[in-house]
């Protein structure tokens, strides 16, 4: 852990915008050559696209196929050079790119948060907020916020992680440490939460359908694993805090020079801070009322809050924009509309690396879907697990490990579970393992490898990290996340087996984690 903090008023804060990055070579001439950057994640995704093309040709020629037990249909690998896939590639290229969900999230969050940062609101707010916060409380606070933010699904990646970098910088700690800790909380805690999330609804709905193959009267409610996963959330918080503060922070401080600094006075500007934060909170409160109040427009008549969850990004964008405008005009940093547009253009310019990355990420995912490689691979893996005839603890270990591996090529939680559950859940039920226990093992395995998959959010988080460590390569970034992933995987399974050994209920519905007898 870094040394105890000095008074914030005595600090010089890192330049969070990257404007002073060129000074790094002068202040630390060794910094730029501290380590080779390695292959760029964009190149990795481009190579993965080429690999899918080659595998699709081989698979189509060899007749690779599998039964998708979710639909009962045989799925066959098709070549990317098949007429249908060529039409997909060329005719649908704009929709493949612009229809990729993270694209809109990245642009809106970078526009809103980037504007608020450049006008000085984020720096001033964090300095004021962290003035009396003990250094030992910052890491667990960031992790807990990241876990709770899953209620907004993937929006958590684009809201919590960038702000963690800002928060650690304002607290006098390396912002890269904050990025890593937040990513470990958001990604590594993806299967853990203290709140019910949209992912719960998808996972347990699929689990119930698979369980009814064996037991037509089976019901799996949305709180099926709540007790276990709430405890897992606490465990993830402890693990990430210990790994960050006792190990990773020292490694980052030793290997990566901090970003160049700017005068603290440049972002002190407390004048108008209270009003600006009030505007920000007011917009958030209005957004919450639009979703939580009875009869609100973001709440479905049956009480479904999915429209509200999907509105998180827009609400955060408007809150940052509104607060930034108030702060800028009250402090005289914004005097006319052209000043506003200039800062917004600067914020948008910083999305360029994300846009290029997302182009290849979108097409990699599309290639896997069009060729059916991911679907066939997942179905064969699930069938292979069934055929090895393991039981008890070895079976759960193998199942969680398989889930972690599949997560590297098929990161969608619901899509992957829709393929695996029709095989895994009935098989486990036949061996005396409840559907709830199977779903819990699935979520723990998926959570751990969420930090290492090159096909989902990891490359996007890497671009956030590179803002504070120019020489950070993608391989080294993954290396920073490996201790988190390993500890979460081992710790999560240890918690699951302890739960089973004590025969504790997994959730309010009363299903148990026993590995010896059926829990239904």
C-alpha positions as CSV (number, residue, x, y, z in Angstrom):
1,X,0.0,0.0,0.0
2,X,1.3,3.5,-0.7
3,X,2.4,5.6,2.1
4,X,-0.2,7.4,4.2
5,X,-1.7,10.3,2.4
6,X,-0.5,13.9,2.7
7,X,-3.1,16.7,2.9
8,X,-4.8,16.9,-0.5
9,X,-4.1,20.6,-0.6
10,X,-0.4,20.0,-0.8
11,X,-0.6,17.6,-3.8
12,X,-0.1,18.0,-7.5
13,X,-2.7,15.9,-9.3
14,X,-2.1,13.8,-12.3
15,X,-3.3,15.2,-15.6
16,X,-6.4,13.1,-16.1
17,X,-6.8,14.2,-19.7
18,X,-3.5,13.0,-21.1
19,X,-2.6,16.6,-22.2
20,X,0.8,16.4,-20.4
21,X,1.7,12.9,-21.5
22,X,4.5,14.2,-23.7
23,X,6.3,15.5,-20.7
24,X,6.8,11.9,-19.4
25,X,9.8,11.4,-21.6
26,X,11.5,14.5,-20.0
27,X,10.6,13.8,-16.4
28,X,11.3,10.0,-16.7
29,X,13.3,9.2,-19.8
30,X,13.4,5.6,-18.9
31,X,9.6,5.4,-18.5
32,X,8.8,5.2,-22.2
33,X,11.0,2.1,-22.6
34,X,10.3,0.5,-19.3
35,X,8.9,-2.5,-21.0
36,X,7.9,-3.6,-24.5
37,X,4.2,-2.9,-25.2
38,X,3.7,-6.2,-27.0
39,X,1.0,-6.8,-29.5
40,X,-1.9,-4.3,-29.5
41,X,-5.4,-5.6,-28.6
42,X,-6.7,-4.3,-31.9
43,X,-4.2,-6.6,-33.7
44,X,-5.2,-9.4,-31.4
45,X,-8.8,-9.0,-32.4
46,X,-7.9,-8.7,-36.0
47,X,-5.9,-12.0,-35.8
48,X,-8.8,-13.7,-34.0
49,X,-11.1,-12.7,-36.8
50,X,-8.7,-14.3,-39.3
51,X,-8.5,-17.4,-37.0
52,X,-12.3,-17.7,-37.1
53,X,-12.3,-17.4,-40.9
54,X,-9.7,-20.2,-41.2
55,X,-11.5,-22.4,-38.6
56,X,-14.8,-21.9,-40.3
57,X,-13.3,-23.1,-43.6
58,X,-11.9,-26.2,-41.9
59,X,-15.0,-26.9,-39.9
60,X,-17.3,-26.5,-42.9
61,X,-15.1,-28.9,-44.9
62,X,-14.9,-31.4,-42.1
63,X,-18.7,-31.2,-41.3
64,X,-18.3,-30.1,-37.7
65,X,-21.7,-30.1,-36.1
66,X,-23.5,-30.5,-32.7
67,X,-27.0,-30.8,-31.2
68,X,-28.0,-27.6,-29.5
69,X,-30.1,-29.1,-26.6
70,X,-31.7,-25.7,-26.1
71,X,-33.5,-25.9,-29.4
72,X,-33.1,-29.6,-30.2
73,X,-31.6,-28.7,-33.6
74,X,-28.4,-29.8,-35.2
75,X,-26.1,-26.9,-35.8
76,X,-23.4,-27.1,-38.5
77,X,-20.3,-24.9,-38.9
78,X,-20.5,-22.8,-42.1
79,X,-17.6,-21.1,-43.8
80,X,-17.2,-17.4,-43.7
81,X,-16.8,-17.6,-47.5
82,X,-20.3,-19.1,-47.8
83,X,-22.6,-16.8,-49.8
84,X,-24.8,-16.1,-46.8
85,X,-21.9,-15.0,-44.7
86,X,-20.4,-12.9,-47.4
87,X,-23.7,-11.1,-47.6
88,X,-23.7,-10.7,-43.8
89,X,-20.1,-9.3,-43.9
90,X,-20.5,-6.7,-46.7
91,X,-24.2,-5.8,-46.7
92,X,-24.4,-5.6,-42.9
93,X,-21.0,-4.1,-42.0
94,X,-22.5,-0.8,-40.9
95,X,-25.1,-2.4,-38.8
96,X,-22.6,-4.9,-37.3
97,X,-20.4,-2.0,-36.2
98,X,-23.0,0.5,-35.1
99,X,-25.3,-2.1,-33.7
100,X,-22.6,-3.3,-31.3
101,X,-24.1,-2.3,-27.9
102,X,-20.9,-1.1,-26.2
103,X,-20.4,1.4,-29.0
104,X,-23.2,3.7,-27.9
105,X,-22.2,3.3,-24.2
106,X,-18.6,4.2,-24.9
107,X,-19.5,7.3,-26.9
108,X,-22.1,8.7,-24.4
109,X,-20.0,8.0,-21.3
110,X,-16.8,9.4,-22.8
111,X,-18.7,12.5,-24.0
112,X,-20.4,13.2,-20.7
113,X,-17.6,12.2,-18.3
114,X,-14.9,13.6,-20.6
115,X,-16.7,17.0,-20.7
116,X,-17.1,17.0,-17.0
117,X,-13.4,16.1,-16.5
118,X,-12.1,18.8,-18.9
119,X,-14.2,21.5,-17.4
120,X,-12.8,20.6,-14.0
121,X,-15.9,19.2,-12.2
122,X,-14.6,15.7,-11.7
123,X,-11.2,16.8,-10.3
124,X,-12.7,19.3,-7.9
125,X,-15.5,16.9,-6.7
126,X,-13.1,14.1,-6.1
127,X,-10.7,16.3,-4.2
128,X,-13.5,17.5,-2.0
129,X,-14.9,14.0,-1.5
130,X,-11.6,12.3,-0.7
131,X,-10.2,14.9,1.6
132,X,-11.2,13.0,4.7
133,X,-11.4,9.4,3.3
134,X,-8.8,7.0,4.8
135,X,-6.6,5.5,2.2
136,X,-7.5,2.0,3.4
137,X,-11.2,2.6,2.6
138,X,-10.8,3.7,-1.0
139,X,-10.1,0.3,-2.6
140,X,-13.0,-1.6,-1.0
141,X,-15.3,1.3,-1.7
142,X,-14.4,1.2,-5.4
143,X,-14.9,-2.6,-5.5
144,X,-18.3,-2.5,-3.7
145,X,-19.5,0.2,-6.1
146,X,-18.4,-1.9,-9.1
147,X,-20.2,-4.9,-7.8
148,X,-23.4,-3.0,-7.1
149,X,-23.2,-1.3,-10.5
150,X,-24.1,-4.6,-12.1
151,X,-27.7,-3.5,-11.8
152,X,-27.0,-1.4,-14.9
153,X,-25.5,-4.5,-16.7
154,X,-22.6,-3.5,-19.0
155,X,-22.9,0.1,-18.1
156,X,-20.9,-0.6,-15.0
157,X,-17.8,-1.0,-17.1
158,X,-18.1,2.5,-18.7
159,X,-19.1,4.3,-15.5
160,X,-17.2,2.8,-12.6
161,X,-13.9,2.0,-14.2
162,X,-13.0,5.4,-15.6
163,X,-14.0,7.1,-12.4
164,X,-11.9,4.7,-10.4
165,X,-8.9,6.0,-12.2
166,X,-9.9,9.6,-11.4
167,X,-10.5,8.7,-7.8
168,X,-7.2,7.0,-7.2
169,X,-5.4,9.9,-8.9
170,X,-7.1,12.4,-6.7
171,X,-6.2,10.4,-3.6
172,X,-2.5,10.5,-4.6
173,X,-2.4,6.9,-5.8
174,X,-1.5,5.5,-9.3
175,X,-4.7,5.7,-11.4
176,X,-3.8,2.4,-13.1
177,X,-4.2,0.8,-9.7
178,X,-7.7,2.2,-9.5
179,X,-8.5,0.9,-13.0
180,X,-7.4,-2.6,-12.2
181,X,-9.2,-2.7,-8.8
182,X,-12.4,-1.4,-10.4
183,X,-12.2,-3.9,-13.3
184,X,-11.6,-6.7,-10.8
185,X,-14.7,-5.6,-8.9
186,X,-16.9,-5.1,-11.9
187,X,-15.7,-8.1,-14.0
188,X,-14.6,-10.5,-11.3
189,X,-17.7,-9.8,-9.3
190,X,-20.0,-10.3,-12.3
191,X,-21.7,-13.3,-10.7
192,X,-21.8,-11.7,-7.2
193,X,-24.1,-9.0,-6.0
194,X,-26.1,-7.7,-3.0
195,X,-28.9,-6.6,-5.4
196,X,-31.0,-8.4,-8.0
197,X,-29.8,-7.7,-11.5
198,X,-31.1,-8.3,-15.0
199,X,-28.5,-11.0,-15.4
200,X,-30.2,-12.9,-12.5
201,X,-33.5,-13.0,-14.4
202,X,-31.8,-14.3,-17.6
203,X,-29.7,-17.0,-15.9
204,X,-32.5,-18.4,-13.6
205,X,-35.1,-18.3,-16.4
206,X,-32.8,-20.5,-18.5
207,X,-32.0,-22.7,-15.5
208,X,-35.7,-23.3,-14.8
209,X,-36.4,-24.3,-18.4
210,X,-33.5,-26.8,-18.4
211,X,-34.6,-28.2,-15.0
212,X,-38.1,-28.9,-16.3
213,X,-36.6,-31.6,-18.6
214,X,-36.2,-33.7,-15.5
215,X,-38.8,-32.2,-13.2
216,X,-41.7,-30.6,-15.1
217,X,-42.9,-28.8,-11.9
218,X,-39.5,-27.3,-11.2
219,X,-39.4,-23.5,-10.4
220,X,-36.3,-21.4,-10.0
221,X,-36.9,-18.0,-8.6
222,X,-34.7,-14.9,-9.2
223,X,-33.3,-15.1,-5.6
224,X,-32.4,-18.8,-6.0
225,X,-28.7,-18.2,-5.1
226,X,-29.0,-14.9,-3.3
227,X,-27.4,-16.0,0.1
228,X,-24.4,-17.5,-1.6
229,X,-23.9,-14.8,-4.2
230,X,-24.2,-12.0,-1.6
231,X,-21.5,-13.8,0.4
232,X,-19.5,-14.1,-2.8
233,X,-19.8,-10.3,-3.2
234,X,-18.2,-9.8,0.3
235,X,-15.5,-12.4,-0.6
236,X,-14.7,-10.7,-3.9
237,X,-14.4,-7.3,-2.1
238,X,-11.9,-8.8,0.4
239,X,-9.9,-10.6,-2.3
240,X,-9.6,-7.6,-4.6
241,X,-8.7,-5.3,-1.7
242,X,-6.0,-7.6,-0.5
243,X,-4.5,-8.3,-4.0
244,X,-4.6,-4.6,-4.8
245,X,-3.2,-3.1,-1.6
246,X,-0.7,-5.8,-0.6
247,X,0.6,-6.9,-4.0
248,X,-0.5,-5.2,-7.2
249,X,-0.1,-1.6,-6.2
250,X,3.6,-2.0,-5.4
251,X,4.1,-3.8,-8.7
252,X,2.4,-1.0,-10.6
253,X,4.2,1.8,-8.7
254,X,7.5,0.1,-9.5
255,X,6.9,-0.6,-13.2
256,X,4.8,2.3,-14.4
257,X,5.7,6.0,-13.9
258,X,2.8,8.1,-12.8
259,X,1.2,10.4,-15.4
260,X,2.6,13.9,-15.6
261,X,1.2,16.4,-13.1
262,X,-0.5,19.7,-13.3
263,X,-0.9,22.4,-10.7
264,X,-3.6,21.5,-8.1
265,X,-4.9,25.0,-8.4
266,X,-5.9,24.3,-12.0
267,X,-8.7,22.0,-10.8
268,X,-9.3,23.3,-7.2
269,X,-12.0,25.8,-8.1
270,X,-14.5,25.1,-5.4
271,X,-16.6,28.0,-6.4
272,X,-19.9,26.7,-7.7
273,X,-19.0,23.1,-6.8
274,X,-21.9,22.6,-4.5
275,X,-24.4,24.0,-7.0
276,X,-22.9,21.9,-9.8
277,X,-23.0,18.7,-7.8
278,X,-26.6,19.6,-6.8
279,X,-27.5,19.8,-10.5
280,X,-25.8,16.4,-11.1
281,X,-27.7,14.8,-8.3
282,X,-31.0,16.4,-9.3
283,X,-30.7,14.9,-12.8
284,X,-29.9,11.5,-11.3
285,X,-32.9,11.8,-8.9
286,X,-35.2,12.7,-11.8
287,X,-33.9,9.7,-13.7
288,X,-34.5,7.4,-10.7
289,X,-38.0,8.8,-10.3
290,X,-38.7,8.1,-14.0
291,X,-38.0,4.4,-13.3
292,X,-38.9,3.7,-9.7
293,X,-42.1,5.7,-9.1
294,X,-45.4,3.8,-9.7
295,X,-46.6,4.3,-13.2
296,X,-43.3,6.0,-14.3
297,X,-42.5,5.9,-18.0
298,X,-39.3,3.8,-17.4
299,X,-41.3,1.2,-15.5
300,X,-43.4,-1.4,-17.3
301,X,-47.0,-1.9,-16.1
302,X,-46.1,-5.3,-14.6
303,X,-43.3,-3.7,-12.6
304,X,-40.4,-4.8,-14.9
305,X,-37.5,-2.3,-14.6
306,X,-35.6,-3.3,-17.6
307,X,-36.3,0.0,-19.4
308,X,-34.9,1.8,-16.4
309,X,-31.8,-0.3,-16.3
310,X,-31.2,0.3,-20.0
311,X,-31.5,4.1,-19.3
312,X,-28.5,4.2,-16.8
313,X,-26.0,5.3,-19.5
314,X,-28.3,8.1,-20.7
315,X,-29.0,9.3,-17.1
316,X,-25.3,9.3,-16.2
317,X,-24.5,11.2,-19.5
318,X,-27.1,13.9,-18.8
319,X,-26.0,14.2,-15.2
320,X,-22.3,14.7,-16.1
321,X,-23.2,17.1,-18.9
322,X,-25.6,19.1,-16.7
323,X,-23.1,19.3,-13.8
324,X,-20.3,20.2,-16.1
325,X,-22.2,23.0,-17.7
326,X,-23.1,24.4,-14.3
327,X,-19.6,24.2,-13.0
328,X,-18.0,25.7,-16.1
329,X,-20.3,28.7,-16.4
330,X,-20.2,29.4,-12.6
331,X,-16.4,29.4,-12.6
332,X,-16.0,31.3,-15.9
333,X,-14.3,28.5,-17.7
334,X,-17.2,28.4,-20.1
335,X,-18.3,31.8,-21.4
336,X,-20.1,31.0,-24.7
337,X,-21.6,28.1,-26.5
338,X,-18.4,27.6,-28.6
339,X,-16.5,26.9,-25.4
340,X,-18.9,24.1,-24.6
341,X,-18.7,22.6,-28.1
342,X,-14.9,22.8,-28.1
343,X,-14.6,20.8,-24.9
344,X,-17.2,18.2,-26.1
345,X,-15.2,17.8,-29.3
346,X,-12.0,17.2,-27.3
347,X,-13.9,14.6,-25.3
348,X,-15.2,12.8,-28.4
349,X,-11.7,12.8,-29.9
350,X,-10.6,10.6,-27.1
351,X,-13.1,7.9,-28.2
352,X,-11.1,7.2,-31.4
353,X,-9.1,4.2,-29.9
354,X,-12.4,2.7,-28.6
355,X,-14.1,3.0,-32.0
356,X,-11.3,1.2,-33.8
357,X,-11.2,-1.5,-31.1
358,X,-15.0,-1.9,-31.2
359,X,-15.0,-2.3,-35.0
360,X,-12.9,-5.5,-34.7
361,X,-14.6,-6.7,-31.5
362,X,-18.0,-6.4,-33.2
363,X,-17.0,-8.3,-36.2
364,X,-15.2,-11.0,-34.2
365,X,-18.4,-11.7,-32.3
366,X,-20.4,-11.6,-35.5
367,X,-18.1,-14.0,-37.2
368,X,-18.5,-16.5,-34.4
369,X,-22.2,-16.2,-34.7
370,X,-22.5,-16.4,-38.4
371,X,-20.2,-19.4,-38.7
372,X,-21.8,-21.2,-35.6
373,X,-18.3,-22.0,-34.3
374,X,-19.1,-20.7,-30.8
375,X,-22.4,-22.5,-30.7
376,X,-21.0,-25.8,-31.9
377,X,-17.9,-25.5,-29.6
378,X,-20.0,-24.8,-26.5
379,X,-22.4,-27.7,-27.3
380,X,-19.6,-30.1,-27.8
381,X,-17.8,-29.0,-24.6
382,X,-21.0,-29.5,-22.6
383,X,-21.6,-32.9,-24.1
384,X,-17.9,-33.8,-23.4
385,X,-18.3,-32.9,-19.7
386,X,-21.4,-35.2,-19.6
387,X,-19.4,-38.1,-21.1
388,X,-16.5,-38.0,-18.6
389,X,-18.8,-39.2,-15.9
390,X,-17.4,-37.2,-12.9
391,X,-19.4,-36.7,-9.7
392,X,-19.4,-34.4,-6.7
393,X,-16.5,-32.0,-6.2
394,X,-14.5,-33.1,-9.3
395,X,-17.6,-32.5,-11.4
396,X,-18.2,-29.0,-10.0
397,X,-14.5,-28.2,-10.5
398,X,-14.5,-29.4,-14.1
399,X,-17.8,-27.6,-14.8
400,X,-16.6,-24.3,-13.4
401,X,-13.2,-24.6,-15.2
402,X,-15.1,-25.4,-18.5
403,X,-17.3,-22.3,-18.0
404,X,-14.2,-20.1,-17.4
405,X,-12.6,-21.4,-20.6
406,X,-15.7,-21.0,-22.7
407,X,-16.1,-17.5,-21.4
408,X,-12.9,-16.6,-23.3
409,X,-14.6,-17.1,-26.7
410,X,-18.3,-16.7,-25.8
411,X,-18.5,-13.9,-23.1
412,X,-22.3,-13.4,-23.2
413,X,-23.6,-14.8,-19.9
414,X,-27.1,-15.6,-21.1
415,X,-26.1,-16.9,-24.6
416,X,-23.4,-19.2,-23.1
417,X,-25.8,-20.5,-20.4
418,X,-28.6,-21.1,-23.0
419,X,-26.2,-23.5,-24.8
420,X,-24.7,-25.2,-21.7
421,X,-27.8,-25.4,-19.3
422,X,-29.9,-27.9,-21.4
423,X,-27.0,-30.4,-21.0
424,X,-25.5,-29.4,-17.6
425,X,-28.6,-28.9,-15.5
426,X,-30.3,-32.3,-16.2
427,X,-27.0,-34.1,-16.0
428,X,-26.3,-32.5,-12.6
429,X,-29.8,-33.2,-11.3
430,X,-29.4,-36.9,-12.2
431,X,-26.3,-36.9,-10.0
432,X,-28.1,-35.3,-7.0
433,X,-26.9,-31.7,-7.6
434,X,-29.6,-29.1,-7.6
435,X,-30.1,-26.7,-10.6
436,X,-29.4,-23.8,-8.2
437,X,-26.0,-25.3,-7.3
438,X,-25.2,-25.8,-11.0
439,X,-26.1,-22.2,-11.7
440,X,-23.9,-21.0,-8.8
441,X,-20.9,-23.0,-10.1
442,X,-21.5,-21.5,-13.5
443,X,-21.6,-18.0,-12.3
444,X,-18.4,-18.4,-10.2
445,X,-16.5,-19.8,-13.2
446,X,-17.7,-17.1,-15.5
447,X,-16.9,-14.3,-13.1
448,X,-13.2,-15.3,-12.7
449,X,-12.4,-15.5,-16.4
450,X,-14.4,-12.3,-17.2
451,X,-11.1,-10.4,-16.4
452,X,-9.1,-12.3,-19.1
453,X,-11.4,-12.7,-22.1
454,X,-10.1,-10.8,-25.1
455,X,-13.5,-10.8,-26.8
456,X,-15.6,-8.7,-24.4
457,X,-14.9,-5.7,-22.2
458,X,-11.2,-6.5,-21.4
459,X,-9.8,-4.7,-24.5
460,X,-12.0,-1.7,-23.8
461,X,-10.8,-1.5,-20.2
462,X,-7.3,-1.8,-21.5
463,X,-7.7,1.4,-23.5
464,X,-8.9,3.2,-20.3
465,X,-5.7,1.8,-18.6
466,X,-3.4,3.0,-21.3
467,X,-4.4,6.6,-20.6
468,X,-2.3,6.4,-17.5
469,X,0.5,4.0,-18.7
470,X,1.5,4.6,-22.2
471,X,3.9,1.6,-22.3
472,X,1.4,-0.9,-20.9
473,X,0.9,-3.7,-23.4
474,X,-2.2,-5.9,-23.6
475,X,-0.3,-9.0,-22.5
476,X,1.1,-7.1,-19.5
477,X,-2.3,-5.8,-18.6
478,X,-3.7,-9.3,-18.7
479,X,-0.8,-10.3,-16.4
480,X,-1.9,-7.6,-13.9
481,X,-5.4,-9.2,-13.9
482,X,-4.3,-12.8,-13.5
483,X,-3.8,-12.7,-9.7
484,X,-7.4,-11.3,-9.3
485,X,-8.8,-14.0,-11.6
486,X,-7.0,-16.9,-9.9
487,X,-7.9,-15.7,-6.4
488,X,-11.6,-15.1,-7.3
489,X,-11.8,-18.6,-9.0
490,X,-10.2,-20.4,-6.1
491,X,-11.9,-18.3,-3.4
492,X,-15.3,-18.6,-5.1
493,X,-15.1,-22.4,-5.4
494,X,-13.9,-22.7,-1.8
495,X,-16.9,-20.7,-0.7
496,X,-19.2,-22.9,-2.7
497,X,-17.7,-26.2,-1.3
498,X,-17.9,-24.8,2.2
499,X,-21.5,-23.9,1.6
500,X,-22.1,-27.5,0.5
501,X,-20.3,-29.1,3.4
502,X,-22.4,-27.1,5.8
503,X,-25.6,-27.9,3.8
504,X,-26.6,-24.2,3.8
505,X,-29.5,-22.9,1.8
506,X,-28.4,-21.1,-1.4
507,X,-31.2,-18.6,-1.3
508,X,-34.6,-17.8,0.3
509,X,-36.3,-20.6,-1.7
510,X,-34.5,-23.2,0.4
511,X,-32.5,-25.1,-2.2
512,X,-29.3,-26.4,-0.7
513,X,-25.7,-26.7,-2.0
514,X,-25.4,-30.4,-1.1
515,X,-23.2,-32.4,-3.5
516,X,-24.4,-35.8,-2.1
517,X,-28.2,-35.8,-2.4
518,X,-30.7,-34.1,-4.6
519,X,-31.8,-30.8,-3.2
520,X,-35.3,-30.8,-4.6
